[in-house]
């Protein structure tokens, strides 16, 4: 039979292996874990700092957006006021032009009525004169003599008045 040397437990071997494990752990902790942890903490601080800056920039952007929105609203209101003012001025000017045109039309109409009345009077005077001339000729022929102008005028005026009354 074979001996069980292969499976034997050597305490010193275990202790030395444990010591080696602790020493390797301490070396790794000292040379790797602490620098890696430092680097991770620094990266975390950098990331937190960048996040804080980004938050600040975002707040500034929101504030700027609000300022520009207010400016845009103000510009829109100002533009609306300018447009309303221009429309009001255009309406006033239109009303003034229409009133001026109406006034000119009325003036032209009054002038035309005055001209018509004047022409009517001239026509009436001319007709009277022609009637006087014709009646004078007729009267001279009928009477065979000449009538003096004053008698003739009074006679014709009375005839014309009688015709106007009828």
Helices and strands as residue ranges (DSSP letters): H 11-28, I 29-33, H 34-143, H 149-165
